Amino acid sequence: VQLVESGGGLVQAGGSLSVSCATSGLMFSAYTFSWFRQGPGKEREFVASITWGAGNTYYSDSVKGRFTISRDNARETVYLQMNSLKPEDTAVYYCAARIRTSYRSGDKYDYWGQGTQVTVSS
């Protein structure tokens, strides 16, 4: 199983950025995917989740209304569209996968990508 994030970079506050998570080796449609992030000197935190099946979405309060998670089952790829970015969004963003049920705890996830850096300048 592989999860490969891409699309990170440097953006000014108020700008937008989209990151992707390309997957292989798993039955994509049966998996729930989440994005987590870890900022400098901070613990890893849940950002957003999209479930298998109905594709229900969940967001942390800090990103709700600004970020959108989506999935393309045909391309086996998960996306995170980030708008109205703030300096506090600066972090390494990780894609994670687990079968079926969505959780906000990273400990519940079986597969992780290597992460992609997102830096928001003020």
ChimeraX commands (.cxc) that place a marker at each C-alpha (Angstrom):
marker #1 position 0.00,0.00,0.00 radius 0.5
marker #1 position 1.26,3.45,-0.91 radius 0.5
marker #1 position -0.07,6.91,-0.18 radius 0.5
marker #1 position 1.82,9.71,-1.90 radius 0.5
marker #1 position 1.03,13.33,-1.11 radius 0.5
marker #1 position 1.83,16.17,-3.47 radius 0.5
marker #1 position 0.97,19.79,-4.04 radius 0.5
marker #1 position 2.38,21.47,-0.97 radius 0.5
marker #1 position 4.31,24.68,-1.17 radius 0.5
marker #1 position 4.58,28.28,-0.08 radius 0.5
marker #1 position 1.59,30.62,-0.22 radius 0.5
marker #1 position 0.73,34.00,1.22 radius 0.5
marker #1 position -1.90,34.38,3.89 radius 0.5
marker #1 position -5.34,34.54,2.36 radius 0.5
marker #1 position -4.29,32.41,-0.57 radius 0.5
marker #1 position -5.28,28.93,-1.66 radius 0.5
marker #1 position -3.52,25.65,-2.16 radius 0.5
marker #1 position -4.59,22.14,-3.04 radius 0.5
marker #1 position -2.84,18.97,-1.92 radius 0.5
marker #1 position -3.41,15.50,-3.29 radius 0.5
marker #1 position -2.95,11.97,-2.03 radius 0.5
marker #1 position -2.50,9.34,-4.72 radius 0.5
marker #1 position -3.02,5.80,-3.50 radius 0.5
marker #1 position -2.19,2.32,-4.70 radius 0.5
marker #1 position -2.43,-1.19,-3.37 radius 0.5
marker #1 position -5.70,-0.91,-1.50 radius 0.5
marker #1 position -9.39,-1.26,-2.29 radius 0.5
marker #1 position -9.86,2.48,-2.49 radius 0.5
marker #1 position -13.65,2.59,-2.35 radius 0.5
marker #1 position -13.70,0.67,0.95 radius 0.5
marker #1 position -11.41,3.08,2.75 radius 0.5
marker #1 position -11.93,6.23,4.73 radius 0.5
marker #1 position -9.27,8.86,4.21 radius 0.5
marker #1 position -8.21,11.67,6.46 radius 0.5
marker #1 position -5.79,14.52,6.41 radius 0.5
marker #1 position -3.73,15.27,9.48 radius 0.5
marker #1 position -1.12,17.95,9.98 radius 0.5
marker #1 position 1.78,18.64,12.26 radius 0.5
marker #1 position 3.02,22.16,12.66 radius 0.5
marker #1 position 6.45,23.15,14.01 radius 0.5
marker #1 position 6.62,22.30,17.70 radius 0.5
marker #1 position 3.06,21.02,17.70 radius 0.5
marker #1 position 1.41,17.65,18.01 radius 0.5
marker #1 position -0.22,16.00,15.05 radius 0.5
marker #1 position -3.84,17.07,14.65 radius 0.5
marker #1 position -6.85,15.94,12.67 radius 0.5
marker #1 position -7.83,18.19,9.78 radius 0.5
marker #1 position -10.52,16.50,7.67 radius 0.5
marker #1 position -11.97,13.12,6.82 radius 0.5
marker #1 position -14.03,11.62,4.02 radius 0.5
marker #1 position -15.72,8.28,4.47 radius 0.5
marker #1 position -16.07,5.31,2.19 radius 0.5
marker #1 position -19.49,4.78,0.59 radius 0.5
marker #1 position -21.51,7.96,1.03 radius 0.5
marker #1 position -18.41,10.12,1.23 radius 0.5
marker #1 position -19.47,11.93,4.39 radius 0.5
marker #1 position -17.04,14.65,5.36 radius 0.5
marker #1 position -15.83,15.88,8.72 radius 0.5
marker #1 position -13.64,18.82,9.59 radius 0.5
marker #1 position -11.82,20.22,12.56 radius 0.5
marker #1 position -13.24,23.47,13.85 radius 0.5
marker #1 position -10.05,25.28,12.87 radius 0.5
marker #1 position -10.50,24.57,9.15 radius 0.5
marker #1 position -14.27,24.24,8.78 radius 0.5
marker #1 position -15.54,26.55,6.07 radius 0.5
marker #1 position -12.07,27.06,4.60 radius 0.5
marker #1 position -10.92,23.55,3.65 radius 0.5
marker #1 position -12.69,20.97,1.50 radius 0.5
marker #1 position -11.83,17.28,1.36 radius 0.5
marker #1 position -12.88,15.22,-1.65 radius 0.5
marker #1 position -12.13,11.90,-3.26 radius 0.5
marker #1 position -12.04,10.53,-6.79 radius 0.5
marker #1 position -12.69,6.80,-6.66 radius 0.5
marker #1 position -11.80,6.34,-10.32 radius 0.5
marker #1 position -8.41,7.98,-9.86 radius 0.5
marker #1 position -7.98,6.56,-6.35 radius 0.5
marker #1 position -6.92,9.97,-5.16 radius 0.5
marker #1 position -7.94,12.16,-2.24 radius 0.5
marker #1 position -7.76,15.94,-2.31 radius 0.5
marker #1 position -7.67,18.75,0.20 radius 0.5
marker #1 position -8.55,22.18,-1.12 radius 0.5
marker #1 position -7.37,24.87,1.27 radius 0.5
marker #1 position -8.70,28.41,0.98 radius 0.5
marker #1 position -8.22,31.53,3.08 radius 0.5
marker #1 position -5.00,30.12,4.41 radius 0.5
marker #1 position -3.53,31.49,7.62 radius 0.5
marker #1 position 0.02,31.36,8.96 radius 0.5
marker #1 position -1.19,28.94,11.63 radius 0.5
marker #1 position -2.04,26.46,8.85 radius 0.5
marker #1 position 1.69,26.01,8.27 radius 0.5
marker #1 position 2.45,22.33,8.78 radius 0.5
marker #1 position 3.37,19.07,7.17 radius 0.5
marker #1 position 0.14,17.60,5.85 radius 0.5
marker #1 position -0.30,13.84,5.94 radius 0.5
marker #1 position -2.81,11.62,4.22 radius 0.5
marker #1 position -3.97,8.57,6.17 radius 0.5
marker #1 position -6.23,5.63,5.39 radius 0.5
marker #1 position -8.23,3.11,7.34 radius 0.5
marker #1 position -10.92,0.74,6.25 radius 0.5
marker #1 position -14.47,1.98,6.60 radius 0.5
marker #1 position -15.12,3.91,9.84 radius 0.5
marker #1 position -13.84,7.45,10.23 radius 0.5
marker #1 position -11.96,8.48,13.35 radius 0.5
marker #1 position -10.25,11.68,14.36 radius 0.5
marker #1 position -7.46,9.86,16.15 radius 0.5
marker #1 position -4.43,9.13,14.04 radius 0.5
marker #1 position -3.80,5.98,16.05 radius 0.5
marker #1 position -6.79,4.39,14.29 radius 0.5
marker #1 position -5.25,4.67,10.84 radius 0.5
marker #1 position -3.36,1.87,9.15 radius 0.5
marker #1 position -1.58,3.62,6.30 radius 0.5
marker #1 position 0.18,6.97,6.05 radius 0.5
marker #1 position 1.85,9.01,3.38 radius 0.5
marker #1 position 5.20,10.70,3.76 radius 0.5
marker #1 position 3.70,14.17,4.09 radius 0.5
marker #1 position 3.87,17.39,2.13 radius 0.5
marker #1 position 4.95,20.76,3.51 radius 0.5
marker #1 position 2.54,23.67,3.42 radius 0.5
marker #1 position 3.93,27.04,4.45 radius 0.5
marker #1 position 1.76,30.13,4.77 radius 0.5
marker #1 position 3.57,33.43,5.00 radius 0.5
marker #1 position 2.09,36.44,6.73 radius 0.5
marker link #1:1,2 radius 0.2
marker link #1:2,3 radius 0.2
marker link #1:3,4 radius 0.2
marker link #1:4,5 radius 0.2
marker link #1:5,6 radius 0.2
marker link #1:6,7 radius 0.2
marker link #1:7,8 radius 0.2
marker link #1:8,9 radius 0.2
marker link #1:9,10 radius 0.2
marker link #1:10,11 radius 0.2
marker link #1:11,12 radius 0.2
marker link #1:12,13 radius 0.2
marker link #1:13,14 radius 0.2
marker link #1:14,15 radius 0.2
marker link #1:15,16 radius 0.2
marker link #1:16,17 radius 0.2
marker link #1:17,18 radius 0.2
marker link #1:18,19 radius 0.2
marker link #1:19,20 radius 0.2
marker link #1:20,21 radius 0.2
marker link #1:21,22 radius 0.2
marker link #1:22,23 radius 0.2
marker link #1:23,24 radius 0.2
marker link #1:24,25 radius 0.2
marker link #1:25,26 radius 0.2
marker link #1:26,27 radius 0.2
marker link #1:27,28 radius 0.2
marker link #1:28,29 radius 0.2
marker link #1:29,30 radius 0.2
marker link #1:30,31 radius 0.2
marker link #1:31,32 radius 0.2
marker link #1:32,33 radius 0.2
marker link #1:33,34 radius 0.2
marker link #1:34,35 radius 0.2
marker link #1:35,36 radius 0.2
marker link #1:36,37 radius 0.2
marker link #1:37,38 radius 0.2
marker link #1:38,39 radius 0.2
marker link #1:39,40 radius 0.2
marker link #1:40,41 radius 0.2
marker link #1:41,42 radius 0.2
marker link #1:42,43 radius 0.2
marker link #1:43,44 radius 0.2
marker link #1:44,45 radius 0.2
marker link #1:45,46 radius 0.2
marker link #1:46,47 radius 0.2
marker link #1:47,48 radius 0.2
marker link #1:48,49 radius 0.2
marker link #1:49,50 radius 0.2
marker link #1:50,51 radius 0.2
marker link #1:51,52 radius 0.2
marker link #1:52,53 radius 0.2
marker link #1:53,54 radius 0.2
marker link #1:54,55 radius 0.2
marker link #1:55,56 radius 0.2
marker link #1:56,57 radius 0.2
marker link #1:57,58 radius 0.2
marker link #1:58,59 radius 0.2
marker link #1:59,60 radius 0.2
marker link #1:60,61 radius 0.2
marker link #1:61,62 radius 0.2
marker link #1:62,63 radius 0.2
marker link #1:63,64 radius 0.2
marker link #1:64,65 radius 0.2
marker link #1:65,66 radius 0.2
marker link #1:66,67 radius 0.2
marker link #1:67,68 radius 0.2
marker link #1:68,69 radius 0.2
marker link #1:69,70 radius 0.2
marker link #1:70,71 radius 0.2
marker link #1:71,72 radius 0.2
marker link #1:72,73 radius 0.2
marker link #1:73,74 radius 0.2
marker link #1:74,75 radius 0.2
marker link #1:75,76 radius 0.2
marker link #1:76,77 radius 0.2
marker link #1:77,78 radius 0.2
marker link #1:78,79 radius 0.2
marker link #1:79,80 radius 0.2
marker link #1:80,81 radius 0.2
marker link #1:81,82 radius 0.2
marker link #1:82,83 radius 0.2
marker link #1:83,84 radius 0.2
marker link #1:84,85 radius 0.2
marker link #1:85,86 radius 0.2
marker link #1:86,87 radius 0.2
marker link #1:87,88 radius 0.2
marker link #1:88,89 radius 0.2
marker link #1:89,90 radius 0.2
marker link #1:90,91 radius 0.2
marker link #1:91,92 radius 0.2
marker link #1:92,93 radius 0.2
marker link #1:93,94 radius 0.2
marker link #1:94,95 radius 0.2
marker link #1:95,96 radius 0.2
marker link #1:96,97 radius 0.2
marker link #1:97,98 radius 0.2
marker link #1:98,99 radius 0.2
marker link #1:99,100 radius 0.2
marker link #1:100,101 radius 0.2
marker link #1:101,102 radius 0.2
marker link #1:102,103 radius 0.2
marker link #1:103,104 radius 0.2
marker link #1:104,105 radius 0.2
marker link #1:105,106 radius 0.2
marker link #1:106,107 radius 0.2
marker link #1:107,108 radius 0.2
marker link #1:108,109 radius 0.2
marker link #1:109,110 radius 0.2
marker link #1:110,111 radius 0.2
marker link #1:111,112 radius 0.2
marker link #1:112,113 radius 0.2
marker link #1:113,114 radius 0.2
marker link #1:114,115 radius 0.2
marker link #1:115,116 radius 0.2
marker link #1:116,117 radius 0.2
marker link #1:117,118 radius 0.2
marker link #1:118,119 radius 0.2
marker link #1:119,120 radius 0.2
marker link #1:120,121 radius 0.2
marker link #1:121,122 radius 0.2
view
